[in-house]
């Protein structure tokens, strides 16, 4: 798996793109990198593009990532976390992740398009962080 992220301080957003196969350790490393980044502040929203992921995460991955979000709730919340996915299974797994983090103050919702995801985050539907690229 490869995760590339950028932080847009002007709109208080962490935008990231995931490709390949996601592992629990790589997800933890990504979150740790964001939380220690000098531009990150508590309450920044997240916009994830997981359309390039080659395998849908299993329940163990979802539970592990939920544990990390819940463990870091003081560093993250309150915030909204939009995840763009490309399959019904990925959509369902992301919904499960969101349910597992309900009490953390981090609201995680899956979306099928970048336009709807950015609108939910309160951004212009035309907002396009440098790393968020359309997938054909």
PyMOL commands that set and color helices and strands:
alter all, ss='L'
color gray80, all
select helices_A, chain A and resi 9-11+24-36+59-71+73-76+88-100+102-104+114-120
alter helices_A, ss='H'
color red, helices_A
select strands_A, chain A and resi 2-8+13-20+45-53+79-84+106-111
alter strands_A, ss='S'
color yellow, strands_A
deselect
rebuild
show_as cartoon
